[in-house]
Amino acid sequence: MRYLQRGLIEHNKDKAAQGYTLYVPQFHPHALLIGMDGEVVHQWDLPGQPGNYGYLLDNGNLLVATWSGGGPDGFAARGGLIQEIDWDGNVVFEYRDEFQHHDFRRTTSGNTIYLGWEVLPDEAAAAVQGGQPGTETEAGIWGDYIREVDAGGNTAWEWHAYDHLDFGAYPLHPQSNRREYAHANTVRPLDDGNVLVCYRHIDVLAVIERATGKYAWERHDADWGGPHDAQVLDNGNMMVFANRGGRIPRGSKIIEFDMQSGDTVWEYKGNPTHSFDSHYISGCQRLWNGNTLICEGLWGRLFEVTEAGELVWEFINPITIAREMGPTAGDVSTVFRAYRYAPDGPEIRGRLA
């Protein structure tokens, strides 16, 4: 089984997008930049357990979150400390919010936007439908806020789910807990100033209009099965990692679809379908040569496919950690997301010999 191998497995030099791949092994306090042969060419030491992932800014610095020790007990993807770290390991920006979770992004204005948790007011919590009865926390049901801060840590924009969402519109999946509604895992600022968000527990992608806080666009598809890493591509289409947890036939998909018609214009799935399957975390990236880099998070498997679905690069995280609890136990090598950077791109250019 390929996913029980470690390190580099496949590299088609003629068809793969040559560059460097950044990933952060979950529970491992390092961000690793690897070459096409799987060799570590640079690394950043982190101050603690990763709050899921990091990515490179155009100035070559790493933007990353680590767990600060706070946040709701038992919740996944807790962060709390967002840092920008330069190539030499110096912290050049730092912001703390113990309720920060999952995702964070640098905006074109230089601000930083991120997801956070807060307890829903009683009226909003009472409207939440579905989920497993009795699984609320002692504090109640948690929801999301989105906050954008400037370089000095001052709030530039803020959005609260309880102010805008219709909590009865999309019930929680029957197998979901009622600890939170609705488990946002992606926040992306768009070119027009609006904000894209992805909700795992209700299978919804939505664009929040910055001026009003209302949805400018939304789509719900129960077959996504807990999606991750939604993004608007350069061609205007949406791409998302559809985890398809608990769906039949078993297996995840990468789906690119037209945002207006909803029509699927490209997808990747395993053959047989269960050969590509991650029911949680995970991500995808459209590369400059038209290929797609996929992070099959459950297995720590990073791989690149062509538009025709041909596998041209594959690497499996060799760093494991023993886990007794969680979505998977034993010697796990999970990875939340990964990113490929071109050698002549602004993130890398001139920084590696």
ABEGO torsion letter per residue (X at the ends): XAAABBEBABBBAAABBBEBBBBBBBGBBBBBBBBAAGBBABBBBBAEBBAGBBBBBAAGBBBBBBBAGBEBBGBBGBBGBBBBBBAAGBBABBBBBAABBGBBBBBAAGBBBBBBBBBBBAAAAAABBEEBBGABBAAEBBBBBBBBBBAAGBBABBBBAAAABBAAABBBBAABBAABOAGBABBBBBAAGBBBBBBAAAGBBBBBBAAAGBBABBBBBAAAGGBBGBBBBAAGBBBBBBAGBGBOBBEBBBBBBBAAAGBBABBBBBOBAAABBBABEEBBBBBAAGBBBBBBAAAGBBBBBBAAGBBABBBBBABBBBBABEABBEBBABBABBBBBBAABAAABGABX
